[in-house]
Each structure stands twice: as structure tokens, then as C-alpha cells.
Amino acid sequence: MKAVVTVIGKDKVGIIAMASRECARFGVNIIDISQTVMREYFAMIMLVEIDNLACDFSSFASAMKTAGEESGVDIRVMHEDIFNTMHKI
């Protein structure tokens, strides 16, 4: 199973390291990553594999959101099912 993680906020050193560290802490593997800096704003999308997730999905999403808030960025985690459902509409 997969999920999409978005990270958005003011650019600063360590954002990718923080998000990667949090993923690793929960047994989440980063499959693909795209990031850019638009002027002073940082934007990143990660496709992650959650087959070995060390907790339930909502706990992981909540922990990522909290880690983002502590680092001054907005992190959202969306399960792949949301995209598969949207495709069928």
C-alpha cells in the first residue's frame, strides 16, 4: 500500500531530513520524492510505501502533522485509496 505525503512551508535547512527521519521512524519507505523551492517557499511531495507501517495509518498521519508543526511546515498524509476513489468519480 502507498500514501502521498506533502510538505509545504517557508524554506529552511533540514526539512527533507526531518520528514525522512519521521518516515523511517515509522517503518515507512520513500519510493519517490519531488521537491522545489519557489522563492522562499518549500514544497515537497513524497510517494511512500506503508506496508511495514509500525502503527495504524491515522497515528502515522497525526505524528507527521505534529512533526511538521514543530518544524514550522505543514505536512499532510493521504492514503492512496483517496486517489483511487477520486479516479472512479
Contacts in CASP RR format, 6 or more apart in sequence:
PFRMAT RR
TARGET T0000
AUTHOR 0000-0000-0000
METHOD contacts of the structure
MODEL  1
MKAVVTVIGKDKVGIIAMASRECARFGVNIIDISQTVMREYFAMIMLVEI
DNLACDFSSFASAMKTAGEESGVDIRVMHEDIFNTMHKI
1 49 0 8 1.000
1 50 0 8 1.000
1 51 0 8 1.000
1 79 0 8 1.000
1 80 0 8 1.000
2 31 0 8 1.000
2 47 0 8 1.000
2 48 0 8 1.000
2 49 0 8 1.000
2 50 0 8 1.000
2 80 0 8 1.000
3 28 0 8 1.000
3 47 0 8 1.000
3 48 0 8 1.000
3 50 0 8 1.000
3 57 0 8 1.000
3 77 0 8 1.000
3 78 0 8 1.000
3 79 0 8 1.000
3 80 0 8 1.000
4 45 0 8 1.000
4 46 0 8 1.000
4 47 0 8 1.000
4 48 0 8 1.000
4 77 0 8 1.000
4 78 0 8 1.000
4 80 0 8 1.000
4 83 0 8 1.000
5 19 0 8 1.000
5 23 0 8 1.000
5 44 0 8 1.000
5 45 0 8 1.000
5 46 0 8 1.000
5 48 0 8 1.000
5 64 0 8 1.000
5 75 0 8 1.000
5 76 0 8 1.000
5 77 0 8 1.000
5 78 0 8 1.000
6 43 0 8 1.000
6 44 0 8 1.000
6 45 0 8 1.000
6 46 0 8 1.000
6 74 0 8 1.000
6 75 0 8 1.000
6 76 0 8 1.000
6 78 0 8 1.000
7 15 0 8 1.000
7 19 0 8 1.000
7 35 0 8 1.000
7 42 0 8 1.000
7 43 0 8 1.000
7 44 0 8 1.000
7 45 0 8 1.000
7 46 0 8 1.000
7 68 0 8 1.000
7 73 0 8 1.000
7 74 0 8 1.000
7 75 0 8 1.000
8 41 0 8 1.000
8 42 0 8 1.000
8 43 0 8 1.000
8 44 0 8 1.000
8 73 0 8 1.000
8 74 0 8 1.000
9 15 0 8 1.000
9 41 0 8 1.000
9 42 0 8 1.000
9 43 0 8 1.000
9 72 0 8 1.000
9 73 0 8 1.000
9 74 0 8 1.000
10 40 0 8 1.000
10 41 0 8 1.000
10 42 0 8 1.000
10 72 0 8 1.000
10 73 0 8 1.000
11 37 0 8 1.000
11 40 0 8 1.000
11 41 0 8 1.000
11 42 0 8 1.000
12 42 0 8 1.000
15 42 0 8 1.000
15 44 0 8 1.000
15 71 0 8 1.000
15 73 0 8 1.000
16 33 0 8 1.000
16 35 0 8 1.000
16 44 0 8 1.000
18 67 0 8 1.000
18 68 0 8 1.000
18 71 0 8 1.000
19 44 0 8 1.000
19 46 0 8 1.000
19 64 0 8 1.000
19 67 0 8 1.000
19 68 0 8 1.000
19 75 0 8 1.000
20 30 0 8 1.000
22 63 0 8 1.000
22 64 0 8 1.000
22 67 0 8 1.000
23 29 0 8 1.000
23 30 0 8 1.000
23 46 0 8 1.000
23 48 0 8 1.000
23 64 0 8 1.000
25 54 0 8 1.000
26 53 0 8 1.000
26 54 0 8 1.000
26 55 0 8 1.000
26 60 0 8 1.000
26 63 0 8 1.000
27 52 0 8 1.000
27 53 0 8 1.000
27 54 0 8 1.000
28 48 0 8 1.000
28 49 0 8 1.000
28 50 0 8 1.000
28 52 0 8 1.000
28 53 0 8 1.000
28 60 0 8 1.000
29 48 0 8 1.000
29 49 0 8 1.000
29 52 0 8 1.000
30 46 0 8 1.000
30 47 0 8 1.000
30 48 0 8 1.000
31 46 0 8 1.000
31 47 0 8 1.000
31 48 0 8 1.000
31 49 0 8 1.000
32 46 0 8 1.000
32 47 0 8 1.000
33 44 0 8 1.000
33 45 0 8 1.000
33 46 0 8 1.000
33 47 0 8 1.000
34 44 0 8 1.000
34 45 0 8 1.000
34 46 0 8 1.000
35 42 0 8 1.000
35 43 0 8 1.000
35 44 0 8 1.000
35 45 0 8 1.000
36 42 0 8 1.000
36 43 0 8 1.000
36 44 0 8 1.000
37 43 0 8 1.000
42 73 0 8 1.000
50 57 0 8 1.000
50 60 0 8 1.000
50 79 0 8 1.000
53 60 0 8 1.000
55 63 0 8 1.000
57 77 0 8 1.000
57 79 0 8 1.000
60 77 0 8 1.000
61 76 0 8 1.000
61 77 0 8 1.000
64 75 0 8 1.000
64 76 0 8 1.000
64 77 0 8 1.000
65 75 0 8 1.000
65 76 0 8 1.000
65 77 0 8 1.000
67 75 0 8 1.000
68 74 0 8 1.000
68 75 0 8 1.000
END
